[in-house]
Amino acid sequence: MKVKRKRKCSDIVMMHSFFKHREYCIFDTVDLLCRSNNGAHHTDEISTKRLLLRRGQPFHISVKCRQNILTKPVLPFHFINVLMSIGKNNGTQIKLSTMKTETTEWRFSMELAGDELLLTICSPASAIIGRYNLYLMLYDSQNQLQQQKSAGQFYLLFNPWCREDTVYMSEEEKLQEYIMNEHGVLYQGMWNDIYEVPWNFGQFEENIVDICFEILNNSLPALSNPVNDTLKRSEAEYISRIVTAMVNSNDDKGVLLGKWDGKYWDGIPPTRWTGSVQILQQWSRSGAEKVRYGQCWVFAAVACTVLRCLGIPTRCVTNYCSAHDTDGNLNVDCYLNNELQLIPGSTKDIIWNFHCWVESWMARHDLPPGNDGWQILDPTPQERSDGVYCCGPCPVKAVKQGNVDVKYDTAFVFAEVNADIVYWVLNKDGTRSQTGAFCKEVGKCLITKNAYGDKREDITQHYKYPEGSKEEREVYAKAGMKRRLLCSESKDVCLTFKHATVVYGTDFDVYVEICNNSFVDKNVNLTIVAKTVTYNGIILQECHRKTTSFPLKALKVKREVCRIKYEHYADRISEHNLIRITALLSQNGKDEMILSEKDIVLAVPQLNIKIIGEPVLFQRCMACVSFVNPLPITLLNGIFTIEGAGLTNIQEIKSKPEEIRPGQEVTVTVPFIPTKAGLRMLLVDFDTNRLKAVKGHVSVLVSEE
């Protein structure tokens, strides 16, 4: 894409000189050889019509020279230089010459063949990323400028294929996943009930690369000090930190506004998104107006798109049972009243059922040795870092070793995967009773998509040593954690939950097992409460309660059943389809109480998607999508949303009929024209008035003929 450059006084002087010395005006037309250059630089998936390059790697341009009787047959090479400019108003300029040989500097060489000049230009592996303007300069024997020819523009990106680049990654298969793969999988649910959410990253879709630099240009550092910001854009840690701040809109002209209260009437519910492309394009079209709304997996996925597009290897990670420790004491304190209701304002600490962030691969030359590799970056606005809502880059290795003083935000991330959960019941007389302390419930499992296929990969061991191991205790001592509280598992009475797979729209049973590990009979009181919650731990409403008393024999197990009916949760459940079961056990004549909790994810049906015929590049193809209403009520306002990188832009199709009765099937046929060959993914979301985020996806192999 060419951008008009405002003519300056210096340009006018140059043009006057140009006409005065016509015999030196040899530059005619310039060919940036976009197709061959982009192919060599792994950017032809973005475009073959404009120049997109990776730093630390040579590229070629061809220049046609004019033929006239005044042109000298042999041109002295040292009379030609290359000039590049980058930054606001071309503020940073770089002058190349054939005399430079250092690999840490821009340099070029030339070959002359007839009337064609072939230039080979190479950037250093530490070059500033961004959009460059390229000029050819011709000087006479007195070193006076005779001609300046605009050769066009190009984008320069990070180069994970270049050994000298700080983002270098040696394995080609991993590069195909963490840079080149435009679709992937995010993980939600619970650590023992994980489910997949397909996502269209679309980092090579139309104009996404322009939007990525637009995001950088709208950051606070770029707006306040553009020259300093430009000079720092050679550093992967700087760029990645800017991205985490700009994906959320809390402090700046960022991309997404977060919301977790279920009220999305003035925007799009977070569960509705199926990819990053629509979000980024909407933000750009609106003039950097924040897009409504995002939650953690949306923030992480958009950040992954931007970082992959810029050339930084990135993957999405889900941490199950993620702690948000606001006071830095490595404890999450939860205060309840006697009715098992969370006391408003008693604490800001909270446990998320799952929390998504990204990891980016880079060397950390700004830190002591041993901190290279995967770096945690969290764009979800939770706490401020240096006055801004961002988090990272934080070395995964520093988290595992308990080096909480390493920048950036390692102490906060350490608590996310290692904090203790402590439950307190506040009595009416103002006293409090500790009902449970759980040392092993945070950071239960950290997973990401495997680079070698579609299966998930458990990376918990990268973040923490095994619970109870010698190394784990040493890490906690280093992190300054106080003596760990006695875990509830050691009590002589314990509570556990059991239940079958629960399908949204059905009644279900939850079994609470009370085990008396002592040699003494006990008389106990049991209260079981079911509440609807969001995935980040916000309590919505109580939907069912059961209270009972019974004798508990020594060394015996008692089972109590609590039946939850659809009518109990139908009007109260959030879009995350989560119900929290809380059980509180007390003994007659004793102040000690035991509390246990269990979150249950209600499964929603999957869409059925079939591809009709054989997909061929640039030929019309069809997909058939069907859905069966599993609820005992009629659904209204059904809408299918379809997208897929290289297959189709966003399409929205209303369901017909508008009323979908219980057990009724609705089917839509979706046309699309593939624009990229190879293995692609078609993603579909279905939303109604009472059932949200019904997902489906299918792999599509597109042939070239």
HUHUQUI-V861829 format. One record per backbone hydrogen bond with DSSP energy under -1.0 kcal/mol. CO is the residue of the C=O (numbers start at 1). NH is the residue of the N-H. E is the energy in kcal/mol with one decimal. If there is no record, write none. Layout:
co:CO nh:NH e:E
co:CO nh:NH e:E
//
This chain:
co:8 nh:12 e:-1.4
co:9 nh:13 e:-2.1
co:10 nh:14 e:-2.1
co:11 nh:15 e:-2.4
co:12 nh:16 e:-2.1
co:13 nh:17 e:-2.3
co:14 nh:18 e:-2.0
co:15 nh:19 e:-1.9
co:16 nh:20 e:-1.5
co:17 nh:21 e:-1.7
co:21 nh:24 e:-1.9
co:22 nh:25 e:-1.9
co:24 nh:26 e:-1.8
co:26 nh:66 e:-2.5
co:29 nh:64 e:-3.0
co:31 nh:62 e:-2.7
co:33 nh:37 e:-2.6
co:34 nh:38 e:-2.8
co:35 nh:39 e:-1.7
co:36 nh:40 e:-2.0
co:37 nh:41 e:-1.6
co:38 nh:43 e:-2.8
co:39 nh:42 e:-1.0
co:43 nh:46 e:-1.5
co:43 nh:47 e:-1.6
co:51 nh:155 e:-1.7
co:53 nh:157 e:-2.5
co:59 nh:121 e:-2.8
co:61 nh:119 e:-2.8
co:62 nh:31 e:-3.3
co:63 nh:117 e:-3.2
co:64 nh:28 e:-2.7
co:68 nh:71 e:-1.4
co:76 nh:79 e:-1.9
co:77 nh:80 e:-2.0
co:79 nh:139 e:-2.7
co:81 nh:137 e:-3.1
co:82 nh:96 e:-3.7
co:83 nh:135 e:-2.9
co:84 nh:94 e:-3.3
co:85 nh:133 e:-2.5
co:86 nh:92 e:-2.4
co:87 nh:90 e:-1.8
co:88 nh:91 e:-1.3
co:92 nh:86 e:-2.7
co:94 nh:84 e:-2.7
co:96 nh:82 e:-1.3
co:97 nh:100 e:-1.1
co:102 nh:105 e:-1.5
co:107 nh:122 e:-2.7
co:109 nh:120 e:-2.6
co:111 nh:118 e:-3.0
co:113 nh:116 e:-1.8
co:115 nh:65 e:-3.8
co:116 nh:113 e:-3.0
co:117 nh:63 e:-2.9
co:118 nh:111 e:-1.7
co:119 nh:61 e:-2.2
co:120 nh:109 e:-2.2
co:121 nh:59 e:-2.6
co:122 nh:107 e:-1.9
co:124 nh:127 e:-1.6
co:130 nh:156 e:-2.7
co:132 nh:154 e:-1.8
co:133 nh:85 e:-1.8
co:134 nh:151 e:-3.2
co:135 nh:83 e:-2.5
co:136 nh:149 e:-2.8
co:137 nh:81 e:-2.2
co:138 nh:146 e:-3.7
co:138 nh:147 e:-1.4
co:140 nh:143 e:-2.1
co:144 nh:140 e:-2.1
co:147 nh:138 e:-2.6
co:149 nh:136 e:-2.9
co:152 nh:134 e:-2.8
co:154 nh:132 e:-3.2
co:155 nh:53 e:-3.2
co:156 nh:130 e:-1.8
co:157 nh:55 e:-2.5
co:159 nh:162 e:-1.6
co:160 nh:169 e:-2.5
co:162 nh:165 e:-1.4
co:165 nh:168 e:-1.8
co:166 nh:363 e:-2.3
co:171 nh:175 e:-1.8
co:172 nh:176 e:-2.2
co:173 nh:177 e:-1.1
co:174 nh:178 e:-3.5
co:175 nh:179 e:-1.7
co:175 nh:180 e:-1.8
co:178 nh:314 e:-1.8
co:182 nh:201 e:-1.6
co:182 nh:202 e:-2.1
co:184 nh:199 e:-2.5
co:186 nh:197 e:-3.0
co:188 nh:195 e:-1.6
co:190 nh:193 e:-1.7
co:193 nh:190 e:-1.6
co:195 nh:188 e:-2.6
co:197 nh:186 e:-2.9
co:199 nh:184 e:-2.5
co:200 nh:276 e:-2.2
co:202 nh:205 e:-1.8
co:205 nh:208 e:-1.8
co:207 nh:211 e:-2.1
co:208 nh:212 e:-2.3
co:209 nh:213 e:-1.5
co:210 nh:214 e:-1.8
co:211 nh:215 e:-2.3
co:212 nh:216 e:-1.7
co:213 nh:217 e:-2.3
co:214 nh:218 e:-1.0
co:216 nh:219 e:-1.3
co:219 nh:223 e:-2.1
co:220 nh:224 e:-2.2
co:221 nh:225 e:-2.5
co:225 nh:229 e:-2.4
co:226 nh:230 e:-2.3
co:227 nh:231 e:-2.1
co:228 nh:232 e:-1.4
co:230 nh:233 e:-1.2
co:232 nh:235 e:-2.1
co:233 nh:129 e:-1.6
co:235 nh:239 e:-2.2
co:236 nh:240 e:-2.6
co:237 nh:241 e:-1.5
co:238 nh:242 e:-2.1
co:239 nh:243 e:-2.2
co:240 nh:244 e:-1.9
co:241 nh:245 e:-1.5
co:242 nh:246 e:-2.1
co:243 nh:247 e:-2.0
co:246 nh:255 e:-2.6
co:247 nh:256 e:-2.6
co:255 nh:291 e:-3.4
co:256 nh:249 e:-2.1
co:257 nh:294 e:-2.1
co:264 nh:267 e:-2.0
co:269 nh:272 e:-1.9
co:274 nh:200 e:-2.0
co:276 nh:280 e:-2.5
co:277 nh:281 e:-2.7
co:278 nh:282 e:-2.2
co:279 nh:283 e:-2.2
co:280 nh:284 e:-2.1
co:281 nh:285 e:-2.7
co:282 nh:286 e:-1.7
co:283 nh:288 e:-2.0
co:284 nh:287 e:-1.5
co:291 nh:257 e:-2.7
co:292 nh:268 e:-2.4
co:294 nh:259 e:-1.7
co:295 nh:298 e:-1.3
co:295 nh:299 e:-2.3
co:296 nh:300 e:-2.6
co:297 nh:301 e:-2.2
co:298 nh:302 e:-2.4
co:299 nh:303 e:-2.2
co:300 nh:304 e:-2.3
co:301 nh:305 e:-2.1
co:302 nh:306 e:-2.2
co:303 nh:307 e:-2.6
co:304 nh:308 e:-2.4
co:305 nh:309 e:-2.2
co:306 nh:310 e:-2.0
co:307 nh:312 e:-2.8
co:310 nh:158 e:-2.4
co:313 nh:361 e:-2.4
co:315 nh:359 e:-2.6
co:317 nh:357 e:-2.2
co:318 nh:447 e:-2.0
co:319 nh:355 e:-1.8
co:320 nh:444 e:-1.5
co:321 nh:443 e:-2.7
co:322 nh:352 e:-3.2
co:324 nh:350 e:-1.4
co:330 nh:420 e:-2.1
co:332 nh:422 e:-2.6
co:334 nh:424 e:-3.0
co:335 nh:343 e:-2.3
co:336 nh:426 e:-3.0
co:337 nh:340 e:-2.1
co:341 nh:337 e:-1.9
co:343 nh:346 e:-1.8
co:350 nh:324 e:-2.9
co:352 nh:322 e:-1.9
co:353 nh:321 e:-2.2
co:355 nh:319 e:-3.1
co:357 nh:317 e:-3.1
co:358 nh:377 e:-2.9
co:359 nh:315 e:-2.2
co:360 nh:375 e:-2.3
co:362 nh:373 e:-1.6
co:364 nh:367 e:-1.6
co:373 nh:362 e:-1.7
co:374 nh:396 e:-2.3
co:375 nh:360 e:-2.4
co:376 nh:394 e:-1.8
co:377 nh:358 e:-2.6
co:385 nh:388 e:-1.4
co:388 nh:385 e:-3.7
co:388 nh:390 e:-1.5
co:391 nh:378 e:-2.3
co:394 nh:376 e:-3.7
co:395 nh:399 e:-1.5
co:396 nh:400 e:-2.1
co:397 nh:401 e:-1.8
co:398 nh:403 e:-2.2
co:402 nh:404 e:-1.9
co:403 nh:406 e:-1.6
co:406 nh:410 e:-1.0
co:409 nh:413 e:-1.9
co:410 nh:414 e:-2.8
co:411 nh:415 e:-1.8
co:412 nh:416 e:-1.5
co:413 nh:417 e:-1.2
co:415 nh:419 e:-2.1
co:416 nh:323 e:-1.7
co:420 nh:332 e:-3.2
co:421 nh:438 e:-3.1
co:422 nh:334 e:-2.9
co:423 nh:435 e:-2.0
co:423 nh:436 e:-1.1
co:424 nh:336 e:-2.9
co:425 nh:433 e:-2.5
co:427 nh:430 e:-1.7
co:431 nh:427 e:-3.3
co:433 nh:425 e:-2.7
co:435 nh:595 e:-1.8
co:436 nh:423 e:-3.2
co:437 nh:488 e:-1.9
co:438 nh:421 e:-2.1
co:445 nh:320 e:-2.8
co:446 nh:459 e:-3.0
co:447 nh:318 e:-2.5
co:448 nh:457 e:-3.7
co:455 nh:450 e:-3.0
co:457 nh:448 e:-2.0
co:459 nh:462 e:-1.7
co:460 nh:463 e:-1.5
co:460 nh:464 e:-1.7
co:466 nh:469 e:-2.1
co:469 nh:473 e:-1.8
co:470 nh:474 e:-2.0
co:471 nh:475 e:-2.2
co:472 nh:476 e:-2.2
co:473 nh:477 e:-2.0
co:474 nh:478 e:-2.2
co:475 nh:479 e:-2.4
co:476 nh:481 e:-2.4
co:487 nh:490 e:-1.7
co:488 nh:491 e:-1.7
co:492 nh:517 e:-3.5
co:494 nh:515 e:-2.5
co:496 nh:513 e:-2.8
co:498 nh:511 e:-3.0
co:502 nh:603 e:-3.1
co:503 nh:506 e:-1.7
co:508 nh:564 e:-3.2
co:510 nh:562 e:-2.6
co:511 nh:498 e:-2.1
co:512 nh:560 e:-2.6
co:513 nh:496 e:-1.9
co:514 nh:558 e:-2.7
co:515 nh:494 e:-1.8
co:518 nh:555 e:-1.2
co:522 nh:552 e:-4.3
co:523 nh:588 e:-2.3
co:524 nh:550 e:-2.0
co:525 nh:586 e:-2.2
co:526 nh:548 e:-2.6
co:527 nh:584 e:-2.4
co:528 nh:546 e:-2.8
co:529 nh:582 e:-2.8
co:530 nh:543 e:-3.0
co:530 nh:544 e:-1.5
co:531 nh:580 e:-3.5
co:532 nh:540 e:-3.0
co:534 nh:537 e:-1.7
co:535 nh:353 e:-3.4
co:538 nh:534 e:-1.9
co:541 nh:532 e:-2.9
co:544 nh:530 e:-3.1
co:546 nh:528 e:-3.4
co:548 nh:526 e:-3.4
co:550 nh:524 e:-2.4
co:552 nh:522 e:-2.6
co:553 nh:556 e:-1.4
co:556 nh:516 e:-2.7
co:558 nh:514 e:-3.2
co:560 nh:512 e:-3.2
co:562 nh:510 e:-2.3
co:564 nh:508 e:-2.7
co:565 nh:568 e:-1.3
co:566 nh:570 e:-2.3
co:569 nh:572 e:-1.5
co:569 nh:573 e:-1.9
co:574 nh:577 e:-1.7
co:577 nh:602 e:-2.9
co:578 nh:533 e:-1.4
co:579 nh:600 e:-3.0
co:580 nh:531 e:-2.5
co:581 nh:598 e:-2.1
co:582 nh:529 e:-2.7
co:583 nh:596 e:-2.1
co:584 nh:527 e:-2.2
co:585 nh:594 e:-2.6
co:586 nh:525 e:-2.9
co:587 nh:590 e:-1.9
co:594 nh:585 e:-3.1
co:596 nh:583 e:-2.8
co:598 nh:581 e:-3.4
co:600 nh:579 e:-2.2
co:603 nh:504 e:-3.3
co:608 nh:626 e:-2.4
co:610 nh:624 e:-3.2
co:615 nh:703 e:-2.0
co:616 nh:619 e:-2.0
co:621 nh:672 e:-2.4
co:622 nh:612 e:-2.6
co:623 nh:670 e:-3.5
co:624 nh:610 e:-2.4
co:625 nh:668 e:-2.7
co:626 nh:608 e:-2.2
co:627 nh:666 e:-2.8
co:629 nh:663 e:-2.4
co:635 nh:660 e:-2.6
co:636 nh:689 e:-2.1
co:638 nh:655 e:-2.3
co:639 nh:687 e:-1.9
co:640 nh:653 e:-2.6
co:641 nh:685 e:-2.3
co:642 nh:651 e:-2.5
co:643 nh:683 e:-3.0
co:644 nh:647 e:-2.4
co:644 nh:648 e:-2.3
co:646 nh:675 e:-2.5
co:646 nh:676 e:-1.5
co:648 nh:644 e:-1.7
co:651 nh:642 e:-2.9
co:653 nh:640 e:-3.3
co:660 nh:635 e:-2.6
co:661 nh:664 e:-2.3
co:664 nh:629 e:-2.4
co:666 nh:627 e:-2.2
co:668 nh:625 e:-2.8
co:670 nh:623 e:-2.2
co:672 nh:621 e:-2.9
co:674 nh:618 e:-2.8
co:678 nh:702 e:-2.7
co:680 nh:700 e:-3.1
co:682 nh:698 e:-2.0
co:683 nh:643 e:-2.0
co:684 nh:696 e:-1.7
co:685 nh:641 e:-2.8
co:686 nh:694 e:-2.2
co:687 nh:639 e:-2.1
co:691 nh:688 e:-2.2
co:694 nh:686 e:-2.3
co:695 nh:607 e:-2.2
co:696 nh:684 e:-2.8
co:698 nh:682 e:-2.6
co:700 nh:680 e:-3.2
co:702 nh:678 e:-2.7
co:703 nh:617 e:-2.9
//
